Amino acid sequence: MITNKYISRIVVILMTVATVICLCAMAFSDQLASATGGVGVVMQYESKLFDTDKILEVNIEIDEDDWQELLDNAISEMYYRCDVVINGTKVSNVGIRPKGNTSLTAIATDPNTDRYSLKIEFDQYVEGQTCFGLDKLILNNNYADATNMKEAIVYDMYRFLDVDASLYNYAKVSVNGEYWGVYLALEAVEDSFLMRNYGTGNGALYKPESMGMGGDRKEEDGGPGRGAMFPGGQMPAMSGMPGVPSGEMAEGMPNKVAGETPEETENEGSNTGTAEHQMPDTDGNMPDFFSNNMPDMGGAFSSRSGGADLNYSNDDLDSYTTIWEGAVTKTGDKEHKKVVKALKHVSEGTELKSYLDIDNILKYMAVHTFVVNQDSLTGNMAHNYYLYESNGCLNILPWDYNLAFGGMGMGGNNGSDVVNHPIDTPFSGTKFFDSLLENETYLAQYHSYLQQLVEEYVSGGIFDEMYQRIGEQIGSLVETDPTAFYSYEEYQTGAAMLYDTVVLRAESIQGQLEGTVPATTEGQRENSSALVDASSINVEVMGTMNMGGMGGKPFEFTGFGEGSETQDNQVSESESESVSESESGKESETESSSGKFRREFPEGFDPSGFGPGASDLGSTSNTAQTANLIMYAVCLLTILGGILFAAFYRRRSKYVK
């Protein structure tokens, strides 16, 4: 029997042990999560908000004056208080603000549109408030995307390969009950995303921006803010860009200003680029935007500063300031040193398993390569991705794909550049992936994921089902969209062209995997005759950026200073004829030379009536969020055990006396 004189000592020891266990569990939660497999948590919003069989109906209830001020003052990205009703469930006192980088600036200077992307932060004014566990909802406006489908297709591919990526769904957005437009809803990459994917939110998350736009942290949160983008918060006039003469557009720039018709070229719509659709470098030579030789433009648009390209340079933390400035979570030198150490090992190709989430990154590479997004590490724009570090291991998380499938528009109307983009030399903006591509085992694994996308996703019918589902869900919403960047007819044409582009892209990738199509930039230059014929693909009708064109529609660029104006856009008859010719060529060709890739639409699908109606919109009940609290439960039980032990022996001591 334990005597009374030892009871106090035993209780003190047990309580001390319990406290130490709790503190260790909190301090090393990431390591514990990693040791148990880093299993994510099933979040309620996965089914409530991102069940793609039923699109969202979002109504923003906001004071009319506040809404107008939000639109008028969008460039400041200030939050405004509102209530949001999602599929019948109301969340009160949430924050809403415009979001975006180049697209936000372009829209803010166009008097003809107020269609901003929006960010809804559920806990902006009420700490801990969520919507079914989601802390932030993104509503993307489909800028520069006539198809309204590019991002959805990309995120669907990521979901198919089970990549750590945002969940998506379409949303019918209304403001005070009045239909505003059809948007793409995305799960923000923040705390709830980290909990869903990793079961912990203690890793370090960054969103590097090589164009100086910073991460998601505002100035009041210690981030760079919008002012870091350009001095005074104003985008410079094009005359200040390298290689652009003062007062006029440089010869060879996409000359599609108001009232002017671009000259017809014999190659327009073919699989070879033309001078009229490319931008000269400072020496007057034509850069090849899709073949990894784009020059560094320097200045405000430089992609070679602060470590955003993820290339290791040295151990000095100051060499990677762009990464640190883009921090989404709170970080310090301790976390920064882990990132630099990992980048060093990646550059040397050593201990990659310890410093990279290899499987997830290889899957990311496969999807990213398939969809050819030049507004990213694929091109020379080292941004539009998240860098996640946990316990010294790096991961790449995808973001921003409205300019996929050639949407940057800087390579001209060259369908072959998109369809035949080389799979073995896909990244021109970074050397970060070189160690993986140079490793035979990892290269084969990367190829296997590309093969899955080709065989199972495209040829296996998943893409057809997804494409037709989206058409049925958003067709009527696009047709009646009061703020749309494109007409319903342009949407129909663009969506049909996107379908063909995906199918031909799959055919080219299959050929590159089999060796019948060159898989490197150099190989394609030496043997261009082996490339898949993409003469029927008109990249521009799917929507392109066109160096700042409004929603993909070119406009007169006179700078972003006070008093600048945009003019009405005009499209030449020759362009319309080019589209018609490419469409007729598409319809007549029903099967590729390999016989594996269908060029016709899914059975029963009529492209002329694309999108006959939206699906029914259901409602949800407001139930409480469930989360994984096992770690904290263990700590609590340990402490309670100590308390019960003390109480038990205190009671026994009374009887002993």
N, C-alpha and C positions, 0 to 999 in steps of 0.2 A: 504494500500500500504506500502511496506517495504521501509523505508527511506534510503537514501544514507549512513548515518553514521553507519547503522547496516550491510551493505553489506560485509564489510571486515571481521567482526566477524563471520558472517554466513559461508562465504567461508572457513575461517580457520577451523571452527568446522567441516564442511562437509569433508574437505580434511583430517583432523585428523582422523575422523571416518573411512573414506575409507582406510587410511593407516593401522589403527588398524585391520580392517576386513581382509585386505590382509595378514598382518603378522600372524594373528590367523589362517587363512586358511592354510598358509604354515606350521606353527608350529604344528597344530593339524590335519594334513591331514589324518593320520592313523585313528584317532578317528572319523573324518567325514566320511571316507570311511566305517568304521565299522557301524556307525549309519545309513548309507544308504544301508546296506546290504553287504558291502565289495565286490561289484560286479566287476568282472574282465573286461578287455577290449578285444574286438575282434581284434586280430592282423592279419595283412595281410599274414604273413608267415605261418599261420595255414593252409591256402589253397594252397599257392604257394609252400611250401616246404614239408608239412607233410600230403598231401593227399595220403593215402596209396594205392590208386588204381593206382598210377603212381609213380614208383620209381625215385629217383634223379639220374642225371648224373652230376658228379662233376669232373671238370678238374682243377688240380692245376698247374698253370703256374709259374715256379720258375727257377731261375738260376741253371744250372746243378751242379755247384760247391757248391752252398748253399744247395741244396737238399742232396748232398753226405755228406756235413758237418753236416747237421741235423741228418742224419742216424748214422754217425760215433760218434756224440757227443750227442746222444739221452738222456743219463742219466742226462745231465745238464738241460734238458727241456727248452732250450733257444728258443725264438721266432725268426723266419726268415721272411723276407718280401717276399710276393708273390701276384699274382693275382689269383682269383678263379672264374671260370665260372660254374654256376649252372643252368642247363637246359637252356643254351643259354644266361643267364644274367650274365654279368661280373661285379665283384666287385674288384676294384683295391686297392693296397697298404694295404693288410690285413696281420695279423700275423698268423703264423702256427708253431706249435711245437708238439713233441711227448707227450703223456700223459700216465698215469698209475702208479701203485704202484709196487706190486710184479711182475706183468706181464711185466712191462717195464724193470725192472732189469733182469728178466729171459731172455727176448728177447735180451737185450743189451749184454748178455754174451754168446749167442748162435751164432756161426759163420754161421749158415745155414739159418738164416732168418733176415729180416729187417722190418717185418710187424708190425709196431707200430700202436697203436691207435693214433688218431690225434685230436688236438684242433685248430679250426679256429676262431680267434678273429677278428671280422670285424672292431672294433674300436681301435685296438692296435696302429696304426700309424696315423689314421685320427679320431680325436675326434668326437664322435656322429654318426659315420658311422655305418649303419646296413645293413642287407640283408632282405628287406621287413619287417623291424622292429626287426629282430633277431640280438642280439648283439654277440652271440657266438654259433657255431655249433660244436657238438662232432661227431667224426667218430670212432666208436668202431670196433676193429679188430676181434671180435668173438673168442678171446683167450680161449683155453680150452673148446671150444664148437663145437663138430663135427657136430652138427645139424644146426648150423648157425641160430637157431630159438629161443633159450631159452629166450633171452632178449626181442625179439619182442613179444612173447606170453605173457610175464609178463606185458609189457607196454600196450598190447592190453587189458588185463584183467583190468588194472587200468583205461584205457579209458572207458571200458564197465561200470564200477561202478562209473564213473565220479569223480575219485580221483584227487587231486592236484598232478599231475605227469607230467614228460616230454613227449612231443609228439615224435613220432618215425616214421621212414621210412627207407627203404633200399636205398643204394647209390652205383652206379657203379663209383668207384674212378679211375681216370686216372692222371698220372703225365706227363705234357708236351705232352699230347695227347696219351700216351702209357698206356694201361690198367694195373692198379696196383692191383685191387682186389675189391671184393664186401664187403662192410662195412654196419654196422647199424648206421644210422644217428639219433642223439638225440638232442633235444632242451636242451641247457645248463641251469642249475638252477642258473640264475643270474637275472639281472635287467629286461630283457624282459619277463622272466618267471614270475617274481613277478607282473609285470604290467598285464600280461594276466590273471593271476589267482586271483589277489587281487585288481587290479586297482590302486595300489600304490607300490612304491619301497622303502618306508621308514622303513620297518621292519628290524629286525636284523637277518641275515642269517649266519649259522655256518655249517661246515662240519667236525665234530670231527673224528679224526683218532687215535684209540687206539694203533696202531702200530707205532706211532710217525711220520707219514707221513704228518701230517698237512692238511690244507684245500687247496683251489685253489689259495691262495695268495702266490706269489713267495717271495724270500728273499728281492728283491728290493722293494716290496710292503709292507714290514713289516711282512710277513709271515715266517713260520719256514723253508721253502725250503726243497729241497731233502736231504740236509745234516742232517736234524733232524731225518731222518729215521734210519740211522746207522752211527756210528762214521766214519768220513772220506768219507761218501757217499758210502761205500762198504758194501755189505751184508756179514755177517759172514759165515764161513764154517759151515756145518751141525755138525761138531764135537764140535762146541761151543754151540750147543743147549742143553737144559736140557734133560737128559736121553739118550743122544747119546754119546757112548764111543768115545774117541779121536782116529782118524785115521781109523775108520770103521763105517759102518752103524749098528745101534743097531739091535739086534735080534728081529724080529717081525716087522721091518719097511718094507714098500712096496719095496721088493728087486728086482727092475726091472731095473738094470743097464745094460749098453751095453754089449752084448755078453753072458748074463746070462738069463736063462729061469726060471720063477717062478715055483715052484713045484705045481703040480696039487693037488687039494684037492677035497674031495668028495662033499663038500658043495659049490664049486664055481658055481655061477649063481643061487644058491638057495636063499631062503628068510632068511637065517641065516648067520651072519658074521663069518669070519675065522680069525685065528691069523695072517695069512700071509698078511692080508689086514688091520691090525690095528697097531697102534703105542703104545708101552708100556709107562706107566708113570714112574716117577723116582723110584718108588718102584718095578717096574717090573710087576705091575698089568695092566690088559687091561682096558683102559678107554672106556666108552660107549659114543661115540661122538654124537649120535643122541638122547640120552635119558637124556639130561640136566645134565650130571654128568662129563663133560669134565674138567680135572684139569686145573688150571691156570698155563700156561707154563712159565710165568715170562719173564724177560729179554726183548729183542727187540720185542718179539711178545706178550708181556703182554697186556691183555685187561682190566686190573683192575686199571687204573690210570687216574687221571685228569678229572673224571666225564664223560668220553665218554660213559659209560654204562647207563648214565642218572639216576643213583641212587643218591638220596639225602643223604649227609653225615653230613653236618653242614652248617652254614651260611658264612663261610670263603670263599671268592672268590678265594683264592689261591688253594682251593681243587678241582677246576674245570678248571685248566689251559689248559687241552687238548681241551676243548670246545672253550675257548677264542682264542687259537692258531689257531684253524680251522676257524676263522671268514672269511667269504667271503665279507661281507660288513663292513664298518668301525663301530666299536663298542667301548664302554668304560664302566666304572664302572656302570653308570646309567643303561645301557642295561643288563649288567651282573647280577645286583641285581634283575632285573625282572625275569631272567631265574631261578636263585636260589630260589626266592620266589615261583615261579610256581612249581619247582621240589619238594619243601617242601610240598606244598598243595597236589600234586599228590601222594607223598609217604604216606601222612596221609589220603588220600581219601576224602579230604574236598574241597568244592566249585569247583568241577571238571569242571562244566560248564563255570566258569569264567577263568580257567587257562588252559583248553585244547580245541582244536577244535575237539570235541568228534566224530562227525559224520565222518569227514575225516579220523581221526586216526583209527576208527573202520573198515572203508573200507580198509585202508592200512593194518591193521592186517589180514583181511580176505584174501586178495590177497597174502600177504607175507607168511601167513601160508600155503596156498594152494601150493605154488611153492617151499617150503622147501629150502631156501637159507641159508646154514650154514655160509657163509662168511658175517655175519651180526649179528644183535642183536638176531637172532634165535639161533645161535651158540654162541661160546665164543669170536667171533671176533667183538668187539663193534665198528664197523665202517660201511661204505657204507650206509649212510643215511644223510639227511640234517635236521637240526633243525632250525625251523623258529619261531621267536618270534615277535608278533605284539601286542602292547598295553597290554603286560603282559600275552598274551595267546600263548601257545605253539602248534606247529604243526610238524608232522614228514613227510618228503618228501622222497620218495624212490629213490634209486640209485644203479646201478651196479649189474646186475643179470645174468652175463654170467655163474656163477657157481650155478645157481638154479637147482632144481631137482637132488640134490646129487652131484653136480659138484665139491665140495671141495675134494672128493675122500678120505677123512680121515676115512670114515666109511666102507671102502672096497666096494666090489661089492654086497652090500646088498640092493636089490630092495625094500624089505619090509620096511626098515627104511624110505625110501622116500614115498612110497605108503601109509603107515599107520602112518605117523608122527602125533602125537596127537594134536588135535585142541584146547584142553582146557589147555594144558601146553606147548605151542609152543616156548616160549622164555626162553632160559637158560642164555643168556648173560646180562639180565637186569631184574629188578623188576618194571620198569617203567609202564608196562601194567597191573600189578597185580590188581590195584584198579578198573580198568575197567572190568577185567575178574571176579572179586569177586562181582561185582554189578549185580544183577539179570536182571535189565532192560537193561544194556549195554551188558551183555553177550548174552541176547536174540537178541539184535540188531546186534551184531557181527555174531551170528549164522545165522541170516536172510540174511546177505550179503554172507556168505558161501553158503547158500541154493540157492541164485541167481546165483552164479558161477556154481553150479552143475546143476541146472534145466535149466537155460536159456542159459548160455554160453556154457557149454559142451554138455549136453543132448539136448539143444534146437537148435543145429546146427551152432551156431556162430563160435565155435572153428573149426568145419569142414570146413566152408567157408574160415576162415582165414588161416588155414593150407594149403588148396589147392591153395589159392591165392598166398601165399608166394612161394610154390613150383613152380608155373608157372612163377613167377617174377624172381627168383634168380637161378633156376636150371641150365640153360646154363651158367650163370655167374660163378657159383661155379665150374662147369666142366672145365672151361677155366681159372680159377683164377690162375695167375702165382705165387702168394705168399701165397697160402692157407696152413694152418697148417695140414689139412687132405686131403686125396684123395677123389675123387668124390664118390667112392664106400663106403668109410667110412661115408661120408655125407649121402648117401642114407640109410645106415643101421642105423645110429644114429637118423636120422629124423623119420624113421619108429618106432624105439624104444621109442622116445619121445612121439609120438602119443599115443602109448599104455600106457605109464606112466601117461599121463594126464588123460586118460579115467579111469584107475584103481584108480588113486588118487581121482577122483570124486566119484567113487564107495565107497571107504573107508570113505570119508568125509560124504557121505550120510548115511552110516552105523553108523558113530559116532554121527551124528545129531539125528538119530532114536534110538540110544542106543544099537544096535546090535553089534557094534564094540566099544571097550573101547576108550574113548576120552582123557585119561590122561596117562602119562608115567607109573605110578604105576599100573593102571588098565590093561595096555597092558602087563606088566610083569607078572601079576597074571593070565591073561587069554589070552595068546598068540594064542590059538587055534581059537579065534574068529576073528583074523585079516584076511584081504583080502589076498588071495594067490597071491604073487608077484614073484613066482619062475621063471616066464618067462621074468622078467625084468633084463637086464644086464646094470647096471649104467655106467660102464666104456666105453661102445661103444658110449655113448652120449657125451663123453669127460669129463675128470676130471682133477683137478689140480695136484693130486698125489705129494703133497709136493714140488711143483716147477717144475713139468714136463713141457717140452716145448710144449705149446699149448695143453696140456693134454697128450702128448706122453712122457713117462718117459725117463730120461736121467741120465747120471752119474753125481752126485752132488759132486764136489770136492771143493766147495767154490767159492766165487765171487772175490777173489783177482786177482791181475795181473797175467796173464799167465794161468788162469784156462781155461779148454776146455771142450766141450761136445762131446759125441760120438754118432755114428749112433744108432738109436733106432731099437730094434728088438722085435717082438711080437711072442710069442711061438705058435706052432701049436695047443697046448691044448686050448689056449685062442680063436683061430679062431674056433675050433670045438665047444667050449662053446657057441660062438655067433651063430653059425649055428644051434645048438640044440635049443637055446632059440627062434630063429626065426621060426623054424619049429613048435615049440610048440605054438607060437603066432598065426600062420596062421591057425592052426587047431581049435583054440578056437574062436568062433564067437560071443558068448554071455555070459555074466556073470551070476552067479547064481541068481541074483536078477531080471534079465531080462530087466533092465532099461538101462544098459550101453553097447553100442555096442563096440565090439573089432575089427570089420572090418573097413577098410578105407572108406572114403566117396564114395558114388556111382559114378562110372565112373573114380575113381582114381586108377592108377596103380603104386604101390610103386616101382616096378622094374625099372620104367622109371621116377622116381620122378624128377620133374623139367624139362619138355621138352623144355622150352624156356622162355625168359624174356619178360615181357610186353613192349609195345611200350613206348618210352620215349618222353614226350611232352616238349615243351618249353614255357617260360613265358615272358611277356613283363615287362620292367622295369618301374613300376609305383611308385608314391610317397607313403610313409608310412602315414597312418591315425592313429591318437591316440586320446585318450580321454582327452581333454583340458578344460573340463567344469569348473573345479575349478579355473583355471587361467583366464578363460573368465569372470567369475563372478567378480573376483578381478579387472580385467581390466575395465569392464563396470562400476564398482563402482567408480573408479578413473576418468574415462571419464565423468561420471555423474557430479562429483564435478567440473571438469574443464568447462563443458558446462554451469553449473549453474552460475559459476563465470563470464563466457563470456557473458551470457544472461543479467545478472544484471548490468554488466559494460556498456553494450550497452544501457540499459534502463536508466542508470544514466546520459548518455549524453543527452538523450531527455528530462529528467527532468530538467536539467540545462537550 
